[in-house]
Structures are given as structure tokens and as C-alpha cells.
Amino acid sequence: MSTIFTYAKNEGAFDGVNPVDGFLIPRHAKEPGETHAYDLYQVLQILDRLPLLEKSLVATAALAGLRQGELRGLEWTDYTGTELVIKRSIWMSVVNLPKTRASRDSVPVIPALAEILDEYRRSMGSPETGTVFHSGDGLPICVDKLGRQVIRRALEAICLRWYGWHAFRRGLASNLYEIGAQDKVVQRILRHSKPHVTRERYIKVFDRTVLDAVEKVQARIEELRQAKEDRRQLELKFGDNANVQSPADGGFPPFAPIKPPFSHQSIAGSVVSC
């Protein structure tokens, strides 16, 4: 708040003494609420339930780590097929640069995401320019409204809670940590600038280490898809009530999210009992 009043005074919108200068957060202030992250299995469950527009938005948030404003600010000229260049962020009707200098960078697009984006692009008439995510009028779509009205309902159908768009971004970080990506690599992919976020400054060079990390995410997605298909084939062969162990994975629990192997600090998304 002190920064807000300082900025207002510098802009000439406020002329007086900063009323919160020198104040500290009270010792007994309420702690922030628990944060959540969706793991890869949950992300795939969600994508299977969504129409193409919503599916493309969620895939971009979960597999490339874009923030809400960056999703709204994305244009087709920012997409090369193998990466997304983050140039702008839109809050309500205000167009800004991304959150920090580190945020104004590129992120890799794995084949699973490229497949979804390319299908969505074809459905929109294969545009070369303009806003990526819109509802037909060319204006950036309201992702908050879409989350409440469409995505939340899709999650309820598979007994998952809607924790907001940032849970996909946290999920990407958690999934990268799970497969062994170093802090510096995760910081580069999420485009953090503060050292305390992932301990070190972001990597400016789009190097082989970053590509290796996201390719492991792609491999993990393919493993989960194959496990799901193996289970479906077993059910078709032996019936829904058969308790057959898959030779490949030692048995795949029916329609139950895989418990994420993160530490309690990673805080994976919770499954709600129906």
C-alpha cells in the first residue's frame, strides 16, 4: 500500500503524507490460505472434459505456465510452433508489458501443447495474426468468467476443485521438480526474476537444459495416456469388475488420480470426494 501511495504522489494523483509509510504487517495477522497445484494426471483428466477453446487455454496455462493476463495478451504472431514469445499482459481492458523483465521471454511448446494449439487454430480459420483466445469478436476472452462457468463444472464432473488459473502454473513447477529439473531451469521456464522464487536469477539463454526438461514432461504425458489406454483395453477384455494387474505398470487404479510424489511444500491439487 505504501508503494501505491508513493506512485500516486509521483503521478500527481495524491498530494499529502503517505498514510501507511513505515507500517508493518501485524504479528498476529491471518496467514495466507493454502495454495494448490494440479499434477499431470489431473491436467489430462481436465483436458479430456473441455471444449476446444477452453482446452487450449488450460493446456497453455498448464504446459507452458502462462499467467492469466499473458493468456489474454497472446497473439498468433507470438506462436512459432515450438515456442511462445511472451510480449504483453492484459488486465481487464488495460494492455501492459508482462509482470517483470524476466517475464518478457519465450517458453518452449512441447508437442502435446502444439497439437492442441494447432487444432484450435485450424478451427478458427488458421489466422496468422490477431488475438489467440477470443470468443469470435476478436477481443481477448474473459478467462475468469470462463473458469467459473465452464472449467469449474468440468472439474466437478471428475471430483476436482477449481483452484484458479495459477494452480496450473504451480502445477508446471511441481511437475518439473518431480522429473528432476533444477531450480534454475524451473525459474527460466516460469520466467521468475526474484532469487527467492527459485533461488537464482532466470536464464536468458534458451538452452538445451530447458528443452530436456520440457521433453521429460512430454514423455510423462505419453506414459499417462498409455496407462489409461491399457486400463481401458483391460476393462473391455475382462469387464469392469475384473481386478487385473497390468504387466507394464503393476496395475492402474480405475479413474483415480495418481498421488503426486511431491513434498508437502509442493502442495499438489487436492481431490474432492463426491
C-alpha positions in Angstrom: 0.0 0.0 0.0 2.9 2.3 0.7 4.2 1.8 -2.8 0.7 2.6 -4.2 0.6 5.9 -2.4 4.1 6.7 -3.4 3.3 6.0 -7.0 0.1 8.1 -6.8 2.1 11.0 -5.4 4.7 10.8 -8.1 1.9 10.8 -10.7 0.2 13.8 -9.2 -2.9 11.9 -8.1 -2.2 12.4 -4.4 -0.8 15.3 -2.5 -0.1 14.6 1.1 1.7 12.4 3.6 1.9 8.7 2.8 -0.6 7.3 5.4 1.0 3.8 5.5 4.7 4.7 5.4 6.6 2.7 8.0 3.8 0.3 8.9 4.5 -3.4 9.4 2.3 -6.4 9.0 0.7 -7.2 12.4 2.4 -10.1 14.2 -1.0 -11.9 14.6 -2.2 -11.2 11.0 -4.1 -14.0 9.4 -1.8 -16.3 7.4 -2.4 -16.6 3.6 -4.5 -19.5 2.5 -3.1 -22.8 1.3 -2.1 -22.8 -2.4 -2.7 -25.7 -4.7 -1.3 -27.3 -7.9 -2.7 -29.7 -10.5 -0.5 -32.6 -11.3 -0.1 -34.0 -14.8 -2.7 -36.8 -14.4 -5.3 -34.2 -13.2 -4.4 -31.9 -16.1 -5.0 -34.7 -18.6 -8.3 -35.5 -17.0 -9.4 -31.9 -17.2 -8.3 -31.5 -20.9 -10.4 -34.6 -21.8 -13.5 -32.9 -20.5 -13.2 -29.4 -22.1 -14.4 -27.9 -25.4 -11.5 -26.9 -27.8 -11.3 -23.2 -26.7 -11.2 -24.0 -23.0 -8.9 -27.0 -23.6 -6.4 -24.8 -25.5 -6.4 -22.2 -22.6 -5.9 -24.8 -19.9 -3.2 -26.6 -21.9 -1.3 -23.3 -22.4 -1.5 -22.5 -18.7 -0.6 -26.0 -17.5 2.1 -26.9 -20.1 3.7 -23.5 -20.8 3.0 -21.8 -17.4 1.4 -18.6 -18.7 -0.4 -16.3 -16.3 -4.0 -15.1 -16.8 -3.0 -11.7 -18.3 -0.4 -13.4 -20.5 -3.1 -15.8 -21.8 -5.3 -12.9 -22.7 -2.4 -11.0 -24.3 -1.2 -13.8 -26.5 -1.3 -13.2 -30.3 -0.7 -15.6 -33.1 2.4 -13.8 -34.1 3.8 -14.8 -30.7 3.5 -18.5 -31.5 6.1 -20.2 -33.7 5.0 -23.8 -33.3 7.9 -24.6 -31.0 7.8 -21.7 -28.6 5.6 -18.8 -27.3 7.1 -15.4 -27.0 5.5 -13.5 -24.1 5.3 -9.8 -25.0 2.2 -8.4 -23.3 -0.3 -8.9 -20.5 -3.9 -7.7 -20.5 -5.8 -6.9 -17.2 -9.4 -6.1 -17.9 -9.0 -3.7 -20.9 -5.5 -2.5 -20.0 -2.6 -3.7 -22.1 0.7 -3.8 -20.2 4.1 -5.4 -20.5 4.4 -8.7 -18.7 4.9 -8.7 -14.9 8.7 -8.4 -14.9 11.6 -8.1 -17.3 12.2 -11.8 -16.9 8.6 -12.4 -17.8 9.2 -10.9 -21.3 10.8 -14.0 -22.7 10.0 -17.1 -24.6 8.8 -20.5 -23.3 9.1 -23.9 -25.1 6.0 -25.6 -26.6 6.0 -29.3 -26.2 4.3 -31.4 -28.9 1.3 -32.2 -26.7 0.6 -28.4 -26.4 1.4 -27.7 -30.1 -1.1 -30.4 -31.2 -3.9 -28.7 -29.2 -3.0 -25.1 -30.3 -2.7 -26.1 -33.9 -6.1 -27.8 -33.8 -7.6 -24.8 -32.2 -6.0 -22.5 -34.8 -7.5 -24.5 -37.6 -10.9 -24.3 -36.0 -10.6 -20.5 -36.0 -9.8 -20.4 -39.8 -6.0 -20.6 -39.4 -5.4 -17.0 -38.6 -1.8 -15.5 -39.0 -2.4 -12.5 -36.7 -4.7 -11.3 -34.0 -5.7 -12.4 -30.5 -5.3 -16.1 -29.9 -8.0 -16.6 -27.3 -11.3 -14.9 -28.1 -14.9 -15.9 -28.4 -15.4 -14.8 -32.0 -15.3 -11.0 -31.7 -11.5 -10.7 -31.8 -11.3 -9.3 -28.3 -9.4 -11.1 -25.5 -11.7 -13.6 -23.8 -12.5 -13.2 -20.1 -10.6 -16.1 -18.6 -12.1 -15.6 -15.1 -15.6 -15.9 -16.4 -14.7 -19.0 -18.5 -13.1 -20.6 -15.4 -16.2 -20.1 -13.3 -18.8 -21.1 -15.9 -17.2 -23.8 -17.9 -14.0 -25.2 -16.4 -15.2 -25.4 -12.8 -18.2 -27.5 -14.0 -15.8 -29.8 -15.9 -13.7 -30.3 -12.8 -16.8 -31.1 -10.6 -17.7 -33.9 -13.0 -14.4 -35.6 -12.1 -14.4 -34.6 -8.4 -11.8 -32.0 -8.6 -11.9 -28.5 -7.1 -11.3 -25.3 -9.1 -8.4 -23.6 -7.6 -8.0 -20.9 -10.2 -5.6 -20.4 -13.2 -2.5 -20.1 -11.1 -2.9 -23.7 -9.9 -1.9 -24.8 -13.4 1.3 -22.6 -13.3 2.2 -24.0 -9.8 1.5 -27.5 -11.2 4.0 -27.0 -14.0 6.7 -26.0 -11.5 5.8 -29.0 -9.3 5.9 -31.4 -12.3 9.2 -30.1 -13.4 10.7 -30.6 -9.9 9.2 -34.1 -9.9 11.2 -35.1 -13.0 14.4 -33.7 -11.6 14.6 -30.2 -13.2 17.0 -27.9 -11.4 15.7 -24.7 -9.6 17.4 -22.6 -12.2 15.7 -24.4 -15.1 12.3 -24.1 -13.5 12.9 -20.4 -12.8 13.7 -19.9 -16.5 10.6 -21.8 -17.8 8.3 -19.9 -15.4 10.2 -16.6 -16.1 10.7 -15.6 -12.5 13.1 -12.7 -11.8 13.4 -12.8 -8.0 16.1 -15.0 -6.5 13.8 -16.2 -3.6 11.4 -17.7 -6.1 13.8 -20.4 -7.4 17.0 -19.2 -5.6 18.8 -17.9 -8.7 18.3 -15.4 -11.4 16.5 -16.5 -14.6 18.4 -18.0 -17.5 18.4 -15.7 -20.5 19.7 -18.3 -23.0 17.1 -20.7 -24.3 19.5 -23.7 -23.8 19.4 -27.5 -24.2 18.8 -28.0 -20.5 15.4 -26.2 -20.7 14.4 -28.3 -23.7 15.4 -31.5 -22.0 13.2 -30.6 -19.0 10.1 -30.0 -21.0 10.7 -33.0 -23.2 10.5 -35.1 -20.0 7.1 -33.5 -19.3 6.0 -34.7 -22.8 7.3 -38.2 -22.1 5.4 -38.3 -18.8 2.2 -37.2 -20.6 2.6 -40.1 -23.1 3.2 -42.6 -20.3 0.0 -41.5 -18.5 -2.0 -41.7 -21.8 -0.7 -45.2 -22.5 -1.5 -46.3 -19.0 -5.1 -45.0 -19.4 -5.4 -46.8 -22.7 -4.0 -50.1 -21.3 -6.6 -49.9 -18.5 -9.4 -49.3 -21.0 -8.3 -52.3 -23.0 -8.3 -54.5 -19.9 -11.8 -53.4 -19.0 -13.1 -54.2 -22.5 -11.5 -57.6 -22.3 -12.3 -58.7 -18.8 -15.2 -56.5 -17.8 -15.5 -53.6 -15.4 -15.3 -55.8 -12.3 -12.2 -57.6 -13.1 -9.2 -56.9 -10.9 -6.4 -57.4 -13.4 -2.9 -56.2 -12.9 -1.2 -54.6 -15.9 2.2 -56.1 -16.6 3.5 -52.7 -17.6 2.7 -50.7 -14.5 1.7 -53.2 -11.9 -2.0 -52.3 -12.1 -3.7 -49.0 -12.8 -6.4 -47.9 -10.4 -9.7 -47.2 -12.1 -10.4 -43.5 -12.6 -8.4 -42.4 -9.5 -5.9 -39.6 -9.8 -2.3 -40.7 -9.2 -1.0 -39.4 -5.9 1.7 -36.8 -6.9 5.1 -37.6 -5.4 5.8 -34.1 -4.4 6.8 -33.0 -1.0 4.3 -31.3 1.2 5.8 -28.0 0.2 4.9 -28.5 -3.4 1.2 -28.7 -2.4 -0.4 -30.8 -5.2 -4.0 -30.2 -6.1 -6.5 -31.9 -3.8 -9.2 -34.3 -5.0 -12.6 -33.7 -3.6 -14.7 -36.7 -2.6 -18.1 -36.7 -4.4 
